[in-house]
Amino acid sequence: MKLLSKKIFSAVSILLMVILITPLVSFGDTVVELQNKIDQKNNEIDKLEAEIAQYQKDLVTIGDQKDTLANTVKSLELTSKKLSADISVTQKKIESQSLTIQGLEGDIYNTDESLNQNYSAIEKNIRFMNISENITLLEKILTSRDLAEAVEEYGSISQFTNAVHAHTNSLKDLKQHLTDSKIKEELAKSDLEKLKKELSYQKTIADNNKTEQNKLLKATQNKESEYQKILAQRIKQKEEFEQEIFEYESSLEYLLDPSKLPKTGVGALKWPLQSIYITQYFGKTIDAKRLYVSGTHNGVDFRAAVGTKVFSVRSGVVKGIGDTDAQSGCYSYGKWILIEHDNGVSTIYGHMSAITVKAGDSVTTGQVIGYSGNTGYTTGPHLHLTVVASDAVSVQKYTASKYCKLVYIPVASSKAYLDPMLYLGD
């Protein structure tokens, strides 16, 4: 019996140490090393974003100057540099997110190893406890030649029992920590996938910008006179299509029902961009009379450099997307999106450089639906936003058009267009 008691006492002492002192397993870089690398990436991101901000200022300056070949080429070159910086920022964010995931995976690995070791230690000690618990304190005293040793052994086992209870609680905490870490890792991986998609779109936009620049230089042969001829032709074709669509939309019968529309002035729609600067308002403005055949502007224009994220102004369903540039000479919306919302209105986003949604998609308020650009007919990069009564708008081919008969475009009665500023707000 004394031999058994000594084995129990020895096992309890050793395994108690295993439970109370469980070292974490090393997993790649240390936490400090990983954090230092993440901090370095974040510093690089800050510098690049400052560079992007300067490019945006320069683009605004160029945009305010006369529309010449030299200024257009310079604008394209600045846009190219900005897009390259955008790509670099996203790559740095991907690297930073990957480091974060690496740290979380190490955290999960260590916690999992700790749990396995502790569960194993408890299992072994419970087996020893079952042996000793079948022997009462009285039996120990009666069979032991050393009373002090028997009492000491029983006290050690009691101490172990208390330790097991305490450690069971710590295991619960460890398990919760493991669960939280896994959730964080899943979110981090989701963010990483979004960044990778964003990177692919940015690269496509940059390639398209380069192609546009090369086409312009080839068409003009670097001569200002040739550029002005091309510009005049574009304006003529754009005006002809505007006249066609204005006459068609004016002929459509429609009676606007205000009861089907959201209340004005309460922010029924959120802003479509992170930074807001309006360059053209809705309706019969001075610029509208100068720029549009109809003398009225069916939406609001926001200053936005090529590649700027565009957000859905409200949750809804994408009713259609298209690209009027698919037909040569069709100077209109360029790449466009039509979203129908749940409050009686739909929104059209024009002149996009890339679209990240497709017809039939459900979108949420603030979701990125694409990137602003300079497609279609524009006098510079911007986002065009139209608000229209949902029951009046449809996507169709305007086959009577001279230049745009082959492409789809959102069409509505001229009476159905609404002032976006009545609904936009935070």
Buried (B, 14 or more C-beta within 10 A) or exposed (E): EBEEBEEBBEBBEEBBEBBEEBEEEEBEBEEEEBBEBBEBBEEBBEEBEEBBEEBBEBBBEBBEEEEEBEBBBBBBBBBBBBBBBBBBBBBBBBBBBBBBBBBBBBBBBBBBBBBEBBEEBBEBBEEBBEEBEEBEBEEBEEEBEEEEBBBEBBEBBEEBBEBBEEBEEBBEEBEEBBEBBBEBBEEBBEBBEEBEEBBEBBBEBBEBBBEBBEEBBEEBEEEEEEBBEEBEEEBEBBBBBBBBBBEBBEEBEBEBEEEEBBEBEEBBBBBBBEEEEBBBBBBEBEEBEEBBBBEBBBBBBBBBBBBBBBBBBBBBBBBBBBBBBEBEBBBBBBBBBBBBBEBBBBBBBBBBBBBBBEEEBEBEEBBBBBBBBBBBBBBBBBBBBBBBBBBBBBBEBBEEBEBBEBBBBBBBBBBBBBBBBBBBEE
